[in-house]
């Protein structure tokens, strides 16, 4: 890996975007490495949660690599570039393993889009979010126009995408773009705390939660409730369900099976 670092901390996988000299800008090589690392953690039965963060204190990822974008020659190349970025964000959403975004500093353009694909976003107090693509004559291409709408509503999505204005961590918390804000020195400690909480839970139930929330978000309430019922019923047929309920009744810690 040339553009990221990858490590294990017990049941937690950690991916660090590591191009600090360009504020961790997302070029194609970095995105390919992130995809590879995510796939490796997904296949690792011992990894129960993943944290993604940026190297240094200034940026999670300040956006796509502008030089790479400037080299795009036509509409076909542009659409292909967008699809490659979208593929990473969809990979994150489709993983059984929860992904926590620990956002330090700038998360702009593609960086904001990457963060929005995570299951939980924890921001440092110095974090800045924005979709400034209109300043480049573009729109968000890695899912930003769609995920902002789903996370914060149409009006705020329009505001962020049309103005390109950056917002701070507390405003991101207020509108629902992030779930927690902590001082920068506590960011990874808090991310690991949350990841550890998740890692201690039944992995099949965790995966089912992701499918129910992500799948149901775009369905009618009746169809979403049916999806929930099916996922609930499927879990009742698992060893983890018997182990979890049995451990509760016997007042002991459950011993979950591998994911």
C-alpha positions in Angstrom: 0.0 0.0 0.0 1.5 3.3 -1.1 -1.3 5.7 -0.3 -2.9 4.3 2.8 -1.8 2.4 6.0 -3.7 -0.6 7.2 -3.5 -2.1 10.7 -5.4 -4.3 13.1 -6.2 -3.5 16.8 -7.8 -6.6 18.1 -11.2 -7.0 16.4 -10.9 -3.5 14.8 -9.5 -2.8 11.4 -8.0 0.6 10.8 -7.5 2.3 7.4 -5.6 5.6 7.3 -5.7 7.7 4.2 -2.0 8.7 3.9 -1.3 11.5 1.4 -0.8 14.3 4.0 1.2 16.4 1.6 -1.9 16.9 -0.5 -4.4 16.7 2.4 -5.1 13.1 1.7 -6.7 13.9 -1.7 -8.4 10.9 -3.3 -6.7 9.7 -6.4 -7.6 6.5 -8.3 -4.7 4.6 -6.8 -5.7 5.5 -3.2 -9.3 4.5 -3.9 -8.2 1.2 -5.3 -6.1 0.6 -2.1 -9.0 1.5 0.1 -11.2 -1.0 -1.8 -8.6 -3.7 -1.4 -8.2 -3.1 2.4 -12.0 -3.0 2.9 -12.3 -6.3 1.1 -9.6 -7.9 3.2 -11.2 -6.8 6.5 -14.6 -8.0 5.3 -13.1 -11.5 4.6 -11.3 -11.6 8.0 -13.6 -13.4 10.4 -11.9 -11.8 13.4 -12.5 -8.2 12.3 -15.9 -6.9 13.6 -15.6 -3.2 12.9 -13.5 -0.9 10.6 -12.4 2.7 11.2 -11.4 5.0 8.4 -9.5 8.2 9.1 -6.9 10.5 7.6 -3.2 11.0 8.3 -2.3 14.2 10.2 -4.5 16.7 11.9 -5.5 18.9 8.9 -7.6 16.6 6.7 -9.6 13.4 6.5 -9.6 13.9 2.8 -9.8 17.3 1.2 -11.4 16.0 -2.0 -10.6 14.3 -5.2 -7.2 14.8 -6.8 -7.8 17.9 -8.9 -4.9 17.1 -11.3 -6.5 13.7 -12.0 -9.8 15.4 -12.6 -8.3 18.0 -14.9 -6.9 15.2 -17.1 -10.4 13.8 -17.9 -10.9 14.2 -21.6 -14.6 13.8 -22.2 -18.0 12.9 -20.8 -17.4 9.1 -21.0 -14.2 9.4 -19.0 -15.9 11.7 -16.5 -18.8 9.3 -15.9 -16.3 6.4 -15.5 -14.4 8.4 -12.9 -17.6 9.0 -11.0 -18.6 5.4 -11.1 -15.2 4.3 -9.7 -15.7 6.6 -6.7 -19.3 5.5 -6.3 -18.2 1.8 -6.3 -16.1 2.4 -3.2 -19.0 4.1 -1.3 -21.4 1.3 -2.3 -18.8 -1.3 -1.2 -18.8 0.3 2.3 -22.6 0.3 2.5 -22.9 -3.3 1.4 -20.3 -4.6 3.8 -21.5 -6.8 6.7 -18.8 -5.2 8.8 -19.7 -1.7 10.1 -17.5 1.1 9.1 -16.9 4.1 11.3 -15.5 7.3 9.8 -13.2 9.2 12.1 -13.2 12.6 10.4 -10.3 14.8 11.3 -10.0 18.2 9.6 -11.2 18.8 6.0 -13.7 16.4 4.5 -14.6 18.1 1.3 -15.9 16.9 -2.1 -14.9 13.3 -2.4 -13.7 13.2 1.2 -17.2 14.3 2.4 -18.7 11.7 0.1 -16.5 9.0 1.4 -17.4 9.9 5.0 -21.1 9.9 4.2 -20.9 6.3 3.0 -19.9 5.2 6.5 -22.3 3.7 9.0 -21.3 6.1 11.8 -19.4 9.4 11.5 -17.5 10.8 14.4 -15.9 14.2 13.8 -13.2 16.2 15.5 -13.9 19.7 16.6 -11.8 21.1 13.8 -13.6 19.1 11.1 -15.0 20.9 8.1 -17.5 19.4 5.6 -18.6 20.6 2.2 -19.4 19.7 -1.4 -17.5 22.5 -3.3 -17.6 20.8 -6.7 -19.6 23.7 -8.3 -16.4 25.8 -7.8 -14.8 23.5 -10.3 -17.6 23.5 -12.8 -18.8 20.0 -11.5 -21.3 18.4 -9.3 -20.6 15.8 -6.6 -19.8 12.6 -8.4 -19.1 10.0 -5.7 -22.7 10.0 -4.4 -22.7 13.4 -2.7 -25.9 14.7 -4.4 -27.8 11.6 -3.2 -26.4 10.9 0.2 -26.6 14.5 1.5 -30.3 14.4 0.5 -30.8 11.1 2.4 -28.9 12.2 5.5 -29.9 15.9 5.9 -32.9 16.4 3.6 -33.4 18.0 0.3 -33.2 21.6 1.4 -29.9 21.3 3.1 -28.5 19.1 0.4 -29.4 21.9 -2.1 -27.7 24.5 0.1 -24.5 22.5 0.4 -24.3 21.4 -3.2 -25.3 24.8 -4.7 -23.3 27.1 -2.6 -20.2 24.9 -2.1 -20.0 26.4 1.4 -18.1 24.6 4.1 -19.7 23.9 7.5 -18.0 23.1 10.8 -18.3 20.0 13.0 -21.0 21.4 15.3 -23.2 22.5 12.3 -22.7 19.0 10.8 -23.9 17.5 14.1 -26.9 19.8 14.2 -28.1 18.9 10.7 -27.4 15.2 11.1 -24.4 14.8 8.9 -22.3 13.4 11.8 -23.3 11.5 14.9 -20.7 12.8 17.4 -18.2 15.6 17.8 -15.1 15.3 20.1 -11.9 17.2 20.6 -9.2 16.2 18.1 -7.0 14.4 20.6 -9.9 12.2 21.6 -11.0 11.3 18.0 -9.4 7.9 17.6 -10.0 7.0 21.2 -13.8 7.6 20.7 -13.8 5.9 17.4 -12.2 2.8 18.9 -14.6 2.9 21.9 -17.6 2.8 19.5 -15.9 0.2 17.3 -15.3 -2.0 20.4 -18.9 -1.7 21.5 -20.0 -3.0 18.0 -17.3 -5.7 18.0 -18.7 -7.1 21.2 -22.2 -7.7 19.6 -23.5 -10.6 17.6 -21.9 -10.2 14.2 -24.9 -11.7 12.3 -27.3 -9.3 14.1 -24.9 -6.4 13.3 -24.9 -7.4 9.6 -28.7 -7.7 9.6 -29.0 -4.2 11.2 -27.1 -2.8 8.3 -29.2 -4.5 5.7 -32.5 -3.5 7.5 -31.5 0.2 7.9 -29.9 0.6 4.5 -32.5 -1.4 2.6 -35.5 0.0 4.3 -34.5 3.6 4.0 -35.8 3.8 0.4 -38.9 1.6 0.8 -42.4 2.4 1.8 -43.0 1.9 5.6 -45.0 -1.3 4.9 -42.2 -2.8 2.7 -39.5 -1.7 5.2 -41.3 -3.3 8.1 -41.6 -6.5 6.1 -37.9 -6.4 5.5 -37.3 -6.0 9.2 -39.6 -8.9 10.0 -37.7 -11.1 7.5 -34.3 -10.2 8.9 -35.6 -10.7 12.5 -37.0 -14.1 11.5 -33.8 -15.2 9.8 -31.8 -14.4 13.0 -34.1 -16.6 15.1 -32.8 -19.5 13.0 -29.1 -18.9 14.0 -26.9 -20.3 16.7 -26.0 -16.7 17.7 -29.7 -16.1 18.7 -29.7 -19.2 20.9 -26.4 -18.2 22.3 -27.4 -14.6 23.0 -30.7 -15.4 24.7 -29.1 -18.4 26.6 -26.3 -16.2 27.8 -28.7 -13.6 29.0 -30.8 -16.1 31.0 -27.6 -17.7 32.4 -26.1 -14.4 33.3 -22.9 -14.9 31.3 -21.2 -13.3 28.4 -22.2 -14.7 25.0 -19.6 -16.5 22.8 -20.5 -15.4 19.3 -19.7 -17.3 16.2 -17.5 -15.8 13.5 -19.2 -13.4 11.2 
